[in-house]
């Protein structure tokens, strides 16, 4: 199964709802049980979309998405500030 734009958008929206996974100031951020349940929800979402994934694979996908976002944001910010491409 391949990641489509729609599936990726749905996945990101569901991830955003699970603030215990990404919002450091959230009181549930340190709650391991809530985090485990949130990751299980993400895995079940993907299983319903005919993906066979584990929690480790979901974590890796999230990390890849975050890395891609940071890279794109860095490039966008450098273009806005007028920095040269060597500085990026």
CORSUL-V141750 format. One record per residue. RES is the residue in one small letter. PHI is phi as a letter, one per 40 degrees, with the letter a starting at -180 (NA if undefined). OMEGA is omega in degrees with one decimal (999 if undefined). D_LAST is the distance of its C-alpha to the last C-alpha in Angstrom with 2 decimals. Layout:
[[RES/PHI/OMEGA/D_LAST] [RES/PHI/OMEGA/D_LAST]]
This chain:
[[x/NA/-176.1/34.10] [x/b/177.4/30.79] [x/c/174.6/28.40] [x/c/179.1/28.94] [x/c/-179.3/27.08] [x/c/179.7/30.17] [x/c/179.3/30.45] [x/c/178.3/26.84] [x/c/178.0/27.38] [x/c/180.0/30.63] [x/c/179.9/29.14] [x/c/177.8/26.39] [x/c/178.5/29.12] [x/c/177.6/31.34] [x/c/179.0/28.65] [x/c/178.3/28.10] [x/c/-177.5/31.86] [x/c/-174.3/31.76] [x/c/177.8/30.29] [x/c/179.9/31.66] [x/c/-172.5/28.84] [x/b/-175.4/25.88] [x/c/-174.0/27.21] [x/d/-177.5/27.56] [x/c/176.9/30.01] [x/c/-178.4/32.25] [x/c/-179.4/35.48] [x/c/-178.5/35.52] [x/d/-178.2/32.11] [x/c/-178.1/34.04] [x/c/-176.0/36.80] [x/c/179.7/36.54] [x/c/179.0/39.22] [x/c/178.4/37.48] [x/c/179.5/34.23] [x/c/178.1/36.26] [x/c/179.9/37.97] [x/c/177.4/34.75] [x/c/177.0/33.33] [x/c/176.7/36.76] [x/c/178.6/36.60] [x/c/177.9/33.31] [x/c/-179.8/34.89] [x/c/176.2/38.04] [x/d/-178.9/36.19] [x/c/177.1/34.66] [x/c/176.7/38.03] [x/c/178.0/39.64] [x/c/177.0/37.25] [x/g/172.3/38.51] [x/c/172.9/35.68] [x/b/-174.5/36.73] [x/b/174.5/34.26] [x/b/177.1/34.41] [x/c/179.8/32.90] [x/c/179.2/30.62] [x/c/176.9/29.34] [x/c/178.1/28.81] [x/c/179.3/26.83] [x/c/178.7/24.64] [x/c/179.0/24.16] [x/c/179.5/23.23] [x/c/177.8/20.69] [x/c/178.2/19.16] [x/c/179.6/19.13] [x/c/178.4/17.53] [x/c/179.3/14.72] [x/c/178.7/14.19] [x/c/-179.8/14.37] [x/c/180.0/11.82] [x/c/179.1/9.24] [x/c/180.0/10.46] [x/c/178.7/10.64] [x/c/178.8/7.09] [x/c/-179.9/6.44] [x/c/179.5/9.77] [x/c/-179.5/9.37] [x/c/177.3/6.72] [x/c/-179.7/9.26] [x/c/-177.4/12.00] [x/c/179.8/11.21] [x/g/178.0/10.84] [x/c/177.0/7.69] [x/c/-178.5/7.23] [x/c/178.3/5.42] [x/c/-177.8/5.57] [x/c/-174.8/3.82] [x/c/999/0.00]]
